[in-house]
Amino acid sequence: MEIETKPTEELRHLQKVLLEMMKQIDMLCRKHNITYYLNGGNALGAVRHNGFIPWDDDFDIMMKYEDYSRFINICRSELDPAEWYVQEAWKDWPGCFSKIRLKKTYLADIGEWEGIDKDNRGIYIDIFPIVNSPESKNLRLVQYTAAKLLNSYSLVQKNYKGKTLLKKLALGCSRLLKINIINRFCNWCVFRYEKKQTDSYGNFFGMSRFRNAFYRKEVFQLPSYHQYEDIELPLPTLYDEYLRQSFGDYMKLPPIEQQKPAHSLKIDFGKY
């Protein structure tokens, strides 16, 4: 018999705040015709739990790169800066993806970048870009490696220490990205296909491995809306294919010892 962990009162409170944040983001995306999809565990939660995975403590969405760039600009111009903080990748922090944070809250996170002002460390939603990718396996390997070097360089700036020899090697190599021309070359390798016709998308800036980082473009067309708590939110078009590629047998619960939050350490909900 599969056992499912129940959320603590604090975790459930966090999930409800995240959901209210998502409702605002969803309204903004609908207003400006921006297509997005639930990403990772939130897509899994929609299908397996009709909402949050009970032990999940974050919220991730993803967008095609063109929509992602436009979305960040819209957030900067339309979200009230007294209530929201737009933490853009590589501009406001050393990260490969962006965060939309709720001001007047505080969330102490595992691996948080110490350079961010305490007033801007609110509860957040992660915004991941998905990018055009080539069909050639060799070119995919170049693109994927460049993306992972950028990821590793981000972790170096957060003082992350690798636990395995492979991670330590990746972190060491990524220090070369301090050299501007190498950094620009890695970015070029990742985003070079945006103006080209390709048959695949790559989702590199999370925990994906090479074997499950590339998806057919058919997977990401018109969103497939699914119940998520008390609203409907968009999944990838072929969400079963996306989830099987990402998680394997995704309807099976993980072992009980793995059913625990992965991010938050301390939370101040402020007025929320």
Salt bridges, closest charged atoms under 4 A:
GLU4 OE2 - LYS6 NZ 3.93
GLU4 OE1 - HIS49 ND1 3.39
GLU20 OE2 - LYS23 NZ 3.02
ASP26 OD2 - ARG30 NE 2.68
ASP57 OD1 - HIS263 ND1 3.02
ASP58 OD2 - HIS263 NE2 3.46
ASP67 OD1 - ARG70 NH2 3.48
GLU78 OE1 - LYS31 NZ 2.96
GLU78 OE2 - HIS32 NE2 2.68
GLU83 OE2 - LYS104 NZ 3.61
GLU83 OE2 - LYS271 NZ 3.53
GLU88 OE1 - ARG76 NH2 2.95
GLU88 OE2 - LYS91 NZ 3.63
ASP92 OD2 - ARG76 NH2 2.55
GLU112 OE2 - ARG101 NH2 2.87
GLU114 OE1 - ARG121 NH2 3.47
ASP126 OD1 - LYS99 NZ 2.84
GLU135 OE2 - ARG140 NH2 3.73
GLU218 OE1 - ARG216 NH1 3.64
GLU229 OE1 - ARG12 NH2 2.86
ASP230 OD2 - LYS23 NZ 3.08
ASP240 OD1 - ARG244 NE 3.10
GLU241 OE1 - ARG216 NH2 2.71
